[in-house]
Amino acid sequence: MAWWQDLLDSAGLLAGLVLLGFGCLFIRRRLLARSGGTFECSVRLQRPSQSNAAAAARGWTLGLGRYRDTTIEWFRIFSFSPHPKYVFDRSLTVVGRRRPAGAEAFALYGGHIVVAVELQSGQPVEFAMSEGALTGFMAWVEAAPPLPDHIFE
């Protein structure tokens, strides 16, 4: 066989593998959404210092959130893993919300709102989601059962 035929076969194989990868990502997303309660949700665990405006877009990871009884499971959008990357407990506290600013608006999905929360451990986390998803998120957080009395002692 001629060298150009080998090159063409290799290019076809590579294109097939890329299509297979995208197909697997699509199927994974459909399987995650099948149980319901999923929404597009980006997450940032540590906010960069505000001294550098270009750093404001750093740290954001695009993903999907999925509600469970007392947790939100968060999955990376470009991953083949069927398991969540992070699991956030319902006992979080919403600190504030804002529109993305500067370069941050290009790192997130269009029209998303940034929600600053604090986990029970005190760790700050930021979520970015659509206004509709934010309404559902706020209702889910507020619908948490009351804390046991022994916590306040």
N, C-alpha and C positions, 0 to 999 in steps of 0.2 A: 504494500500500500504506500502511496506517496505521502510525504511529510505533511502536505496541506490537508490531506484527508484525516490524518491523525489529529491535527490542530482543530479541524472542524468537529470531529467527534468529541474532543475534549471540551470545546466551547459548548456543544449541545448538552453534554453531561453536566457541566457547570450550571447552565441555564436551568436544566431540569431540577438540580439540587436546590437552587434558589427558589424556584416555584414551589417545590415540596416544602421548603422552610416556611414560606409565606402561607401555604395551605395549612400547615400545622398550627401556625399562630392564629389563623382564622378559626379553625376548629376548636382550639383551646378557648378562645374568647366566647364562642357560641356555647361551649359546655359550661363555662363559668356563669354565663348569663341565664342558662336554662333554669336554674333554681330560683331565679328572680332576685330582686333586691340589689342589683348591681348598678353602679353609676361611675362615670368617668371622674377620676379623682387623682390629682397629682399630690405628691407629698414631699416635704422638706423637713428633715429632722433637726438641722442646726442652721440658724439664720446667720449669714455672713455679716461681718462688721459693716456698718453703713458708711465708713470712711471712703470706700471705693464703690462708686456707682456701678461700675462694670461688673462687680462681684454680686450684685443683687440678683442676677439670674442663676447663680451657681447653686447647686444642691437640689434643684427640683428634679424629680423623677416622675415621668408620666405613668399612669396606672389605672387600675380599676378597683373600686371599693365594693365590698359585698357585705350586706348586713346579715348578722347572725343574731341569736337571742340577746346576748349581752356584749357582743363584740362586733367590731368591723374588721373584716379580713381585707388586707390590701395586697394586690398582685401587680407586679411589674407588667407593663403592656408588652414589652419585647422580651419575653421569657418563655421557655417551653415547660417550665415547672408547673405542675397542677396544684402546688402548695403555696399558700400566701407567704409573701416576704415578711410582712409585719401583721401583727394582730393587736388592735387597739381596744382596750376595755371601755365600757360605757361610762365609767366613773371619771371621765375627762371633764375639764372645765373650759368653756369657750371664753377666751379673753377678749377677742375683737375680730373685726372683719374689715377688709379694705379692697380696693381695686388694685390690680397689679400695676407697678410703676416702672417706667423706663424699659430696660432690657428684659426685665422680668416678664413683661407682657408677651414677648416673643418666645419665651421658654415654656409658656403654658398654652393650653387650649384657648381658643378665642372666646371671649365673653365670660371667663371664669372669675370667681371671686375668691380672694385669699382669706382663709379663716385661721386665726391664731388660736391654738388650744394649749392647755397645760395638762399633762398626764398626771395621774395620782402620785407618781414618783417625783413630780416637780419638773420633769423634762418638757421644754417647749417644743411644739410640733406645729407645722403649718400645713394645711390642706388647701387645695385649690379645686373648686367645683363650680358647676353652673348654678344659677340662681334657683332653679327648680330642685336640684339636688341639695342645695343649701337649706331650703325649706324643709325637706325631708330629714336632713341631718339634724337640724335644730329640734324638730319634733321628736326624733329618736332619742336625742340627748335628754330632753326635758321629760320624756316618758319613763325615765329610769325609776326603778322602785326606790323607796326611801332607804336611807342608810340605817343600819342597825344602831340601837341606842348605845351599845358599848363603845362605839367610835367616839362619841362625844364626852366620854368620862375622863 
